[in-house]
Amino acid sequence: MEIHKPKAAHNLHEFLVEIGTITCGILIALGLEQAVTNFDWARKVTETRTALGLELAENLSKAEVRVRLNACMDQRLDTLSRIVDQAARSGALPPLPRPAIPPYYSWGSGVWSSALSSQSASHLPVDQLRAYSRLYQLIDRISVAEPKEEAAWTVLYGLAGPGRPFDANDARLYRQAIGEARELNGLISGFGVRVEQQVAADHLPYDLAEYRLRSVRGLAGARLTCGAPTGVPPATYGAAPAEDFAVHAETHPVT
């Protein structure tokens, strides 16, 4: 194979032409590379927006359920408070069925976390990026409050049973749990309202069909029975909110 050495420029004109050709080639290559990069980021941002729309629809439907249940949960706690007060006066706790508890959810933030770690979120408009950040701060507050609320209702499940003596220490324990459950119900419902307001104020897009479907399912399964506990009291004490969760999961598979 014969290798030809590059010819040296004989004058300034040829030198400038050669430099210009090389420069144009470099600029074209850089431009094409940037175009490919921009196209790739545009695709990733579109996928991120779609995924965020689904995650937001799910969270928004859960927030709606908690907001709708707010007054009902207060009525349930009012009823339990009266039962505790009466038992403290009489010294005897009557037979009580398991109290209906609020629904507990896994609040989604995985898509947002992934968008932040992959830097897809940084390619969103600044106003939208700030709006999502504010929204997920509210969702984080709900996620932190729900396990505490579940713990308070686990204590309140100690009221369910066939009837037993009741003293001042019992009254103190259950009044504290009622107060904690009431506070946490208010916080979760209030932050649920804020989630709805934030989405509306910042015009954050979400999958409307997914939202409607999950809202209907959530409200249908939320046991909107306010007031006194109903059902048959357990034969012994020691009931817990999640005691039948495995059976419930098996009979209601994920689809």
VENDAMO-V285872 format. One record per residue. RES is the residue in one small letter. SS is DSSP state (A for helix, B for strand, O for the rest). PHI is phi in whole degrees, 0 to 359 (999 if undefined). D_FIRST is the distance of its C-alpha to the first C-alpha in Angstrom with 2 decimals. Layout:
# VENDAMO-V285872
res = [RES & RES]
ss = [SS & SS]
phi = [PHI & PHI]
d_first = [D_FIRST & D_FIRST]
This chain:
# VENDAMO-V285872
res = [m & e & i & h & k & p & k & a & a & h & n & l & h & e & f & l & v & e & i & g & t & i & t & c & g & i & l & i & a & l & g & l & e & q & a & v & t & n & f & d & w & a & r & k & v & t & e & t & r & t & a & l & g & l & e & l & a & e & n & l & s & k & a & e & v & r & v & r & l & n & a & c & m & d & q & r & l & d & t & l & s & r & i & v & d & q & a & a & r & s & g & a & l & p & p & l & p & r & p & a & i & p & p & y & y & s & w & g & s & g & v & w & s & s & a & l & s & s & q & s & a & s & h & l & p & v & d & q & l & r & a & y & s & r & l & y & q & l & i & d & r & i & s & v & a & e & p & k & e & e & a & a & w & t & v & l & y & g & l & a & g & p & g & r & p & f & d & a & n & d & a & r & l & y & r & q & a & i & g & e & a & r & e & l & n & g & l & i & s & g & f & g & v & r & v & e & q & q & v & a & a & d & h & l & p & y & d & l & a & e & y & r & l & r & s & v & r & g & l & a & g & a & r & l & t & c & g & a & p & t & g & v & p & p & a & t & y & g & a & a & p & a & e & d & f & a & v & h & a & e & t & h & p & v & t]
ss = [O & O & O & O & O & O & O & O & O & O & O & A & A & A & A & A & A & A & A & A & A & A & A & A & A & A & A & A & A & A & A & A & A & A & A & A & A & A & A & A & A & A & A & A & A & A & A & A & A & A & A & A & A & A & A & A & A & A & A & A & A & A & A & A & A & A & A & A & A & A & A & A & A & A & A & A & A & A & A & A & A & A & A & A & A & A & A & A & A & A & O & B & B & O & O & B & O & O & O & O & O & O & O & O & O & O & O & O & O & A & A & A & A & A & A & A & A & O & O & O & A & A & A & O & O & A & A & A & A & A & A & A & A & A & A & A & A & A & A & A & A & A & A & A & A & A & A & A & A & A & A & A & A & A & A & A & A & A & A & O & B & O & O & B & B & O & O & A & A & A & A & A & A & A & A & A & A & A & A & A & A & A & A & A & A & A & A & A & A & A & A & A & A & A & A & A & A & A & A & A & A & A & O & O & O & O & O & A & A & A & A & A & A & A & A & A & A & A & A & A & O & O & O & O & O & O & O & O & O & O & O & O & O & O & O & O & O & O & O & O & O & O & O & O & A & A & A & A & A & A & A & O & O & O & O]
phi = [999 & 267 & 253 & 263 & 286 & 299 & 280 & 284 & 293 & 271 & 209 & 297 & 299 & 297 & 297 & 293 & 299 & 295 & 297 & 298 & 296 & 297 & 297 & 299 & 298 & 295 & 296 & 296 & 298 & 294 & 295 & 296 & 298 & 294 & 297 & 297 & 297 & 298 & 297 & 296 & 292 & 298 & 296 & 296 & 295 & 298 & 296 & 295 & 298 & 296 & 295 & 296 & 297 & 289 & 295 & 293 & 300 & 295 & 295 & 294 & 293 & 293 & 298 & 297 & 300 & 294 & 295 & 293 & 272 & 306 & 295 & 296 & 294 & 298 & 296 & 298 & 292 & 300 & 296 & 296 & 297 & 295 & 297 & 296 & 297 & 293 & 293 & 295 & 286 & 272 & 80 & 218 & 269 & 287 & 299 & 222 & 284 & 294 & 285 & 287 & 252 & 291 & 287 & 243 & 235 & 261 & 281 & 284 & 214 & 296 & 295 & 295 & 299 & 293 & 296 & 290 & 290 & 272 & 70 & 296 & 298 & 292 & 265 & 282 & 303 & 302 & 299 & 290 & 299 & 295 & 296 & 297 & 299 & 298 & 297 & 287 & 294 & 294 & 296 & 298 & 297 & 293 & 299 & 286 & 285 & 298 & 299 & 292 & 295 & 298 & 295 & 296 & 288 & 297 & 297 & 295 & 295 & 295 & 283 & 284 & 164 & 279 & 109 & 197 & 297 & 218 & 239 & 295 & 295 & 300 & 300 & 297 & 299 & 283 & 295 & 296 & 295 & 297 & 299 & 295 & 296 & 293 & 298 & 290 & 299 & 297 & 296 & 295 & 294 & 296 & 293 & 298 & 299 & 298 & 299 & 299 & 294 & 295 & 298 & 291 & 294 & 264 & 55 & 286 & 284 & 212 & 283 & 295 & 296 & 296 & 299 & 296 & 298 & 290 & 295 & 297 & 296 & 295 & 291 & 293 & 261 & 268 & 55 & 281 & 258 & 265 & 96 & 292 & 298 & 238 & 111 & 267 & 298 & 299 & 289 & 224 & 271 & 112 & 292 & 217 & 301 & 261 & 296 & 251 & 296 & 297 & 296 & 299 & 295 & 290 & 275 & 230 & 293 & 290 & 234]
d_first = [0.00 & 3.77 & 6.38 & 9.72 & 12.80 & 15.65 & 18.22 & 21.58 & 24.57 & 26.72 & 29.91 & 31.72 & 31.36 & 27.56 & 27.72 & 30.21 & 28.26 & 25.18 & 27.51 & 29.32 & 26.26 & 25.26 & 28.94 & 29.40 & 26.47 & 28.02 & 31.48 & 30.45 & 28.87 & 32.02 & 34.26 & 32.75 & 33.03 & 36.64 & 37.45 & 36.32 & 38.36 & 41.36 & 41.23 & 41.08 & 44.06 & 45.97 & 45.62 & 46.77 & 49.72 & 50.79 & 50.76 & 52.68 & 55.27 & 55.84 & 56.29 & 58.56 & 60.61 & 61.28 & 62.08 & 64.34 & 66.15 & 66.92 & 68.19 & 70.18 & 71.94 & 72.92 & 74.23 & 76.34 & 77.90 & 78.90 & 80.32 & 82.36 & 83.64 & 84.74 & 88.40 & 88.66 & 87.52 & 90.07 & 92.79 & 91.81 & 91.97 & 95.33 & 96.66 & 95.48 & 97.00 & 100.36 & 100.18 & 99.51 & 102.34 & 104.77 & 103.80 & 104.29 & 107.80 & 108.80 & 107.06 & 105.56 & 102.22 & 102.70 & 100.51 & 97.30 & 94.32 & 90.76 & 90.08 & 87.38 & 84.49 & 81.90 & 78.51 & 75.72 & 72.12 & 68.64 & 67.72 & 64.06 & 61.81 & 58.65 & 56.80 & 57.74 & 56.75 & 53.36 & 52.89 & 53.64 & 51.37 & 48.39 & 49.04 & 49.56 & 53.05 & 51.79 & 50.31 & 53.76 & 55.90 & 57.80 & 61.21 & 60.22 & 58.74 & 62.04 & 64.03 & 62.27 & 62.76 & 66.49 & 66.80 & 65.22 & 67.44 & 70.40 & 69.00 & 68.50 & 72.18 & 73.23 & 71.02 & 72.71 & 76.21 & 76.10 & 76.03 & 78.99 & 80.84 & 80.20 & 81.65 & 84.76 & 85.28 & 84.85 & 87.84 & 89.76 & 89.20 & 91.59 & 94.39 & 93.78 & 96.09 & 99.59 & 101.54 & 102.40 & 104.24 & 102.74 & 103.35 & 102.50 & 99.32 & 98.07 & 98.90 & 97.05 & 93.91 & 93.77 & 94.70 & 91.79 & 89.42 & 90.81 & 90.26 & 86.67 & 85.95 & 87.52 & 85.51 & 82.22 & 83.01 & 83.64 & 80.39 & 78.24 & 79.96 & 79.79 & 76.09 & 75.68 & 77.36 & 75.08 & 72.01 & 73.29 & 74.12 & 70.75 & 68.85 & 71.09 & 71.07 & 67.29 & 66.59 & 64.27 & 62.91 & 63.64 & 63.62 & 67.09 & 67.24 & 66.36 & 68.94 & 71.70 & 71.03 & 71.08 & 74.12 & 76.14 & 75.22 & 75.91 & 79.30 & 80.31 & 79.62 & 81.08 & 84.68 & 86.43 & 89.77 & 91.52 & 94.60 & 96.07 & 94.04 & 94.55 & 94.30 & 95.78 & 96.04 & 94.21 & 96.52 & 95.33 & 93.78 & 90.16 & 88.48 & 85.06 & 83.02 & 79.99 & 81.94 & 81.08 & 77.56 & 75.91 & 78.17 & 77.47 & 73.69 & 73.94 & 76.09 & 73.97 & 70.35 & 67.45 & 66.21]
